[in-house]
């Protein structure tokens, strides 16, 4: 008889493959930056300006996946395999709906870039439009891949999710230089589209082989609504966050377009640390959902705190790495001294608040596992809105210039981490009181 693992060990078992997946995805973003950077500084600036738009595309794609993740975890906790298949099937339907919405957003690519102070008719503007249009039109592969990943996360089988991501990574890595060479910056987007499609296909095949084929009938509006109820606030949260970045991007551009390129590269480098937070966000969501599905509220709270401890412990060393190696990291992707200096300043400031970024991610995941995504919505949205007046205050009245904008990002990251940590502790008693009733009604009832 095998010994029962501690909650900390269970969190680690779910989280570490997600961290590796995140680093693979970060590697792809860095490869995009490297190969696009070979096209010139204008192409790199366009890619940096598109970063916020790409975030919004991913957030729409993640809407069904977030709901699927939480509901599959709860069905597993309740020992309801038919319910798992129903959630999966309805998640695939929701993925098609999300992809349709993304395709409708194609006309907004030009206004988005104009909002970033990139005028219509300039080469940077046209490069950005081509990248975003390809990403939007290929949205179905992304939405399907995220939903399949959400099923694996809810099952707690993140090792298989890592396998499918590794396959997609290899495909993307092979296609990137080829397509970018012949299609320009749009080639980076199409390489990602094709890789996501292959990853989704492999994942669906593996789920079917493991008796997790999707159930679509009877199609339940209530279950689709429940997926949207859980995933919607997280998507709104992220889009609000990204829209604030669009406004922030306009501020940044007043100091020179090259700062957008610096920020784009900085985000990609920083995401290596951010993905640790995402890993323990997934760990918290999965185990909190499973524990609540089984009626174990105390175990759910313990899982959330264990995930936070793991995340903080592993993020601390990265703080020193990111701070100390900011300049060399930037030099990999640009040979422009101004871009390097700006990006390195951004990285050093963000390195100081990495721990709070991890707290924000982890406790947001805990709320998601409990099916309550409203607290992360409020914390992130308000934190993002505060970022704008702080950026103005630091950059102009206080005379810090572009560094003031970088500091506004760092300060609000710190405040968000503290706020979501405090909110979860205040909400702990309500999670305890509602644990037995927390499982969402099955679609077949």
Secondary structure, 3 states (H helix, E strand, C coil): CCCCCCHHHHHHHHHHHHHHHHHHHHHHHHHHHHHHHCCCHHHHHHHHHHHHHHHHHHHHHHHHHHHHHHHHHHHHHCCCHHHHHHHHHHHHHHHHHHHHHHHHCCCHHHHHHHHCCCCCCCHHHHHHHHHHHHHHHCHHHHHHHHHHHHHHHHHCCHHHHHHHHHHHHHHHHHHHHHHHHHHCHHHHHHHHHHHHHHHHHHHHHHHHHCCCCCCCCCCCHHHHHHHHHHHHHHHHHHHHHHHHHHHHHHHHHCCCCHHHHHHHHHHHHHHHHHHHHHHHHHHHHHHHHHHHHCCCHHHHHHHHHHHHHHHHHHHHHHHHHHHHCHHHHHHHHCCCHHHHHHHHHHHHHHHCCHHHHHHHHHHHHHHHHCCCCHHHHHHHHHHHHHHHHHHHHHHHHCCCCHHHHHHHHHHHHHHHHHHHHHHHHHHHHHHHHHHHHCCCCCCCC
